[in-house]
Amino acid sequence: MQAELDVLESKLAQLVQLTMRLRKENHHLRKELAQALSQGRQCHDKIDSVKSRLERLLAQLPEE
């Protein structure tokens, strides 16, 4: 019976360790995702800005 409890305790310790590692990894991945989404929004905003400027410049070109 004691051997079974020792095995169970060992497995439980491994589970706790794995859970802690996965939580830490999850936190890190959420942080990376937030940064990537922010950078994506910034790129999209820059593209929209450049597109608007290009359209204004094209509108100023004389037609042939």
Z-matrix of the N, CA and C atoms (Angstrom, degrees):
N
C 1 1.465
C 2 1.532 1 110.56
N 3 1.337 2 116.58 1 -41.97
C 4 1.473 3 120.48 2 -179.56
C 5 1.527 4 110.56 3 -63.74
N 6 1.320 5 116.80 4 -38.55
C 7 1.467 6 120.22 5 178.83
C 8 1.526 7 110.26 6 -62.70
N 9 1.313 8 117.71 7 -41.12
C 10 1.461 9 121.09 8 178.59
C 11 1.524 10 110.83 9 -64.65
N 12 1.337 11 116.66 10 -39.82
C 13 1.461 12 120.18 11 177.70
C 14 1.526 13 111.29 12 -65.98
N 15 1.335 14 116.31 13 -37.97
C 16 1.465 15 120.36 14 178.07
C 17 1.528 16 111.03 15 -64.44
N 18 1.324 17 116.10 16 -41.68
C 19 1.469 18 120.53 17 177.88
C 20 1.524 19 109.79 18 -64.46
N 21 1.308 20 116.25 19 -43.89
C 22 1.468 21 120.47 20 178.81
C 23 1.527 22 110.94 21 -62.95
N 24 1.314 23 116.67 22 -41.84
C 25 1.468 24 120.93 23 178.65
C 26 1.528 25 110.59 24 -63.06
N 27 1.308 26 116.23 25 -40.94
C 28 1.468 27 120.85 26 178.62
C 29 1.527 28 110.74 27 -64.18
N 30 1.312 29 116.01 28 -44.51
C 31 1.468 30 119.95 29 179.03
C 32 1.520 31 111.15 30 -64.69
N 33 1.311 32 116.53 31 -37.90
C 34 1.458 33 120.70 32 178.79
C 35 1.525 34 110.49 33 -66.20
N 36 1.326 35 116.36 34 -41.01
C 37 1.465 36 120.19 35 177.45
C 38 1.523 37 110.74 36 -62.32
N 39 1.331 38 116.55 37 -41.19
C 40 1.465 39 120.65 38 177.53
C 41 1.529 40 110.88 39 -63.52
N 42 1.310 41 115.86 40 -41.05
C 43 1.457 42 120.69 41 179.35
C 44 1.531 43 111.03 42 -63.39
N 45 1.329 44 116.05 43 -43.55
C 46 1.465 45 120.24 44 178.56
C 47 1.527 46 109.94 45 -62.57
N 48 1.321 47 116.86 46 -43.60
C 49 1.465 48 121.03 47 179.78
C 50 1.530 49 110.70 48 -63.59
N 51 1.315 50 116.53 49 -44.46
C 52 1.463 51 120.59 50 178.68
C 53 1.525 52 110.66 51 -62.77
N 54 1.324 53 117.12 52 -42.82
C 55 1.461 54 121.29 53 179.21
C 56 1.516 55 111.13 54 -60.73
N 57 1.314 56 116.77 55 -42.95
C 58 1.469 57 120.64 56 179.47
C 59 1.525 58 110.70 57 -64.81
N 60 1.343 59 116.40 58 -41.95
C 61 1.463 60 120.08 59 179.07
C 62 1.522 61 110.97 60 -64.31
N 63 1.331 62 117.02 61 -42.03
C 64 1.460 63 120.76 62 -179.91
C 65 1.528 64 112.02 63 -67.90
N 66 1.318 65 117.02 64 -36.13
C 67 1.470 66 119.51 65 176.41
C 68 1.522 67 110.75 66 -63.65
N 69 1.327 68 115.47 67 -42.86
C 70 1.467 69 120.14 68 179.31
C 71 1.525 70 110.42 69 -63.73
N 72 1.334 71 115.74 70 -44.15
C 73 1.463 72 120.34 71 178.45
C 74 1.525 73 110.71 72 -63.64
N 75 1.321 74 117.29 73 -41.91
C 76 1.458 75 122.13 74 178.95
C 77 1.526 76 111.06 75 -60.95
N 78 1.337 77 115.59 76 -43.52
C 79 1.465 78 120.20 77 177.81
C 80 1.530 79 110.30 78 -60.44
N 81 1.327 80 115.64 79 -44.74
C 82 1.465 81 120.65 80 179.37
C 83 1.530 82 110.68 81 -62.14
N 84 1.321 83 117.41 82 -43.41
C 85 1.461 84 121.27 83 -179.39
C 86 1.526 85 111.85 84 -67.06
N 87 1.331 86 116.41 85 -36.98
C 88 1.474 87 119.13 86 176.86
C 89 1.529 88 110.60 87 -63.79
N 90 1.331 89 115.80 88 -39.42
C 91 1.463 90 120.64 89 178.48
C 92 1.527 91 110.32 90 -64.89
N 93 1.331 92 116.90 91 -44.22
C 94 1.464 93 120.90 92 177.76
C 95 1.527 94 111.47 93 -62.54
N 96 1.323 95 116.40 94 -41.09
C 97 1.463 96 120.62 95 179.18
C 98 1.524 97 110.92 96 -62.74
N 99 1.319 98 116.55 97 -43.55
C 100 1.468 99 120.26 98 179.44
C 101 1.525 100 110.23 99 -61.63
N 102 1.328 101 117.04 100 -41.59
C 103 1.468 102 120.38 101 178.50
C 104 1.518 103 111.11 102 -65.42
N 105 1.331 104 116.68 103 -42.37
C 106 1.462 105 120.45 104 -179.92
C 107 1.526 106 110.92 105 -64.29
N 108 1.330 107 116.79 106 -41.76
C 109 1.465 108 119.83 107 178.25
C 110 1.519 109 111.05 108 -63.99
N 111 1.321 110 116.32 109 -39.67
C 112 1.459 111 120.54 110 178.39
C 113 1.524 112 110.74 111 -64.13
N 114 1.318 113 116.70 112 -44.18
C 115 1.464 114 120.15 113 178.25
C 116 1.525 115 110.88 114 -64.49
N 117 1.321 116 116.26 115 -37.32
C 118 1.462 117 119.74 116 177.29
C 119 1.520 118 111.76 117 -62.76
N 120 1.329 119 116.10 118 -41.91
C 121 1.471 120 119.81 119 177.94
C 122 1.529 121 110.49 120 -64.67
N 123 1.335 122 116.66 121 -40.71
C 124 1.459 123 120.00 122 179.14
C 125 1.524 124 110.70 123 -62.99
N 126 1.334 125 116.63 124 -43.45
C 127 1.469 126 120.25 125 178.00
C 128 1.527 127 110.72 126 -62.46
N 129 1.313 128 116.32 127 -42.98
C 130 1.464 129 120.32 128 179.47
C 131 1.528 130 110.11 129 -61.90
N 132 1.326 131 117.09 130 -42.83
C 133 1.466 132 120.69 131 178.49
C 134 1.524 133 111.22 132 -63.09
N 135 1.333 134 117.22 133 -40.69
C 136 1.465 135 120.51 134 178.66
C 137 1.519 136 110.77 135 -64.81
N 138 1.330 137 116.36 136 -41.92
C 139 1.465 138 120.17 137 179.05
C 140 1.526 139 110.03 138 -62.38
N 141 1.318 140 117.04 139 -43.16
C 142 1.470 141 120.35 140 178.31
C 143 1.524 142 110.77 141 -62.23
N 144 1.322 143 116.25 142 -40.30
C 145 1.462 144 120.40 143 179.43
C 146 1.524 145 110.96 144 -64.62
N 147 1.315 146 116.75 145 -46.07
C 148 1.467 147 120.99 146 179.28
C 149 1.526 148 110.33 147 -64.41
N 150 1.319 149 116.45 148 -40.11
C 151 1.463 150 120.66 149 178.79
C 152 1.532 151 110.57 150 -60.62
N 153 1.328 152 116.15 151 -44.04
C 154 1.465 153 120.07 152 179.38
C 155 1.523 154 111.25 153 -63.86
N 156 1.314 155 116.11 154 -43.10
C 157 1.478 156 119.30 155 179.32
C 158 1.522 157 110.69 156 -64.09
N 159 1.327 158 117.05 157 -41.73
C 160 1.462 159 120.66 158 178.47
C 161 1.522 160 111.30 159 -62.51
N 162 1.324 161 116.12 160 -42.56
C 163 1.466 162 119.51 161 179.21
C 164 1.529 163 110.75 162 -63.10
N 165 1.350 164 116.96 163 -39.73
C 166 1.479 165 119.97 164 177.66
C 167 1.529 166 110.67 165 -64.74
N 168 1.337 167 116.04 166 -42.46
C 169 1.470 168 119.50 167 179.27
C 170 1.531 169 110.94 168 -65.33
N 171 1.305 170 116.88 169 -42.10
C 172 1.467 171 119.47 170 178.64
C 173 1.524 172 110.96 171 -64.10
N 174 1.304 173 117.22 172 -35.10
C 175 1.471 174 120.17 173 179.47
C 176 1.528 175 111.30 174 -68.09
N 177 1.336 176 116.50 175 -25.46
C 178 1.472 177 119.84 176 -179.67
C 179 1.512 178 113.13 177 -83.86
N 180 1.335 179 118.05 178 -14.69
C 181 1.460 180 120.43 179 179.95
C 182 1.524 181 110.12 180 -69.10
N 183 1.294 182 115.03 181 137.35
C 184 1.471 183 117.24 182 177.47
C 185 1.525 184 110.23 183 -69.05
N 186 1.313 185 114.86 184 144.76
C 187 1.452 186 119.40 185 178.00
C 188 1.511 187 108.96 186 -83.79
N 189 1.313 188 115.11 187 145.06
C 190 1.478 189 119.20 188 -177.76
C 191 1.496 190 112.00 189 -84.71
